[in-house]
Amino acid sequence: MTTLVEVKDLAKTFDVSPPWLNRVLERKPRQFVHAVDGLSFSIRKGRTLALVGESGCGKSTVARLLVGLYEPTRGQVFFDGQDTGVLKSSAANLRSLRRRMQMIFQDPYASLNPRWKVLDIVGEPLREHGLIGDVAVLRDKVGELLRSVGLATADMEKFPHQFSGGQRQRISIARALATQPEFLVCDEPTSALDVSVQAQVLNIMKDLQRQQGLTYLFISHNLAVVRHVSDEVGVMYLGRLVELADKAELFARPRHPYTRMLLDAIPDIHMSGSARTPVQGEVPNPLQPPSGCAFHPRCPHANARCAEERPAMRELSDVRVACHAVQEGRI
């Protein structure tokens, strides 16, 4: 199966220093947050890679780097074999790239213009990319897009506030599909929705993927959702991937202690009475990350090496994992 998206050594550092005068008066150095630090992965056409982890681990930053909302500090993003950094240097190539990859944001109400009708919201990408100019044809196309996500054609005359949260997210999906993209970046698209509505939206996304051959990067902190939609899963901690595996393999045999803790935190009636490792401690301050393995202060298997040396990502059978304890066979 052909690789559509490939990420190599991707990194993003934010300068969060106080203003210059404050630093001079208080004699404080500049401060940086390494939100994403050396990520490498690939996504094959028609497949879904899910990135999971606690809040603040850098998942949304990865999403914004892939669609070009942030410029990477280091590393490369390849789309269909072409370096997106090179493509962005040409206005025509950038426009074509934006047609082929779209993003679905976490909050559907914040991402939709409250002063526009649904016709204008969903139809804007079609007009901006010059795909449809005739008003009658535009209305037909918007109606078709709305029907594909389970809404009625008449809904194009309504405003976003007239819809429920799940319906607004469907509008966001319809807008993202307007340019017939190949790749969708989904940044926690169901986190603000009720469980029953989550299922409806996820099923729509799965159906669209089968019908149109879409490729997804799915960002989430909900492992139950990830289990339903993903083909492969990457687990992130403080800006780095700690485990990357096929979905079935990861849920059946998690290697990294952090992955095990996340899975143990999922309520599961079939595991009642089973020994579980509770999630310990809090995510460290990203301004002052721990030395060595960033997870070692919370890890029950950490030793002196873990506190001093940062583990590299290694192949282990069909799994990639960054953990000294796993690589040494201690767990």
ABEGO torsion letter per residue (X at the ends): XBBABBBBGBBBBBBABBBAAAAAAAGBBBBBBBABBGBBBBBBBGBBBBBBEBBGAGAAAAAAAAAGABBBABEBBBBGGBBAAAAAABAAAAAAAAAABBBBBABAAAABBAABBAAAAAAAAAAAAGABABAAAAAAAAAAAAAAAGBBAAAAABBAAABBAAAAAAAAAAAAAAAGBABBBBBGAAAABBAAAAAAAAAAAAAAAAAAGBBBBBBBABAAAAAAABABBBBBBGGBBABBBBAAAAAABBABAAAAAAAAABBBAAABGBBBBBBBEBBBBAABBBBEBAAAAABAABBAAAAABBBBBBBBEABBBBBAAAAAGAX
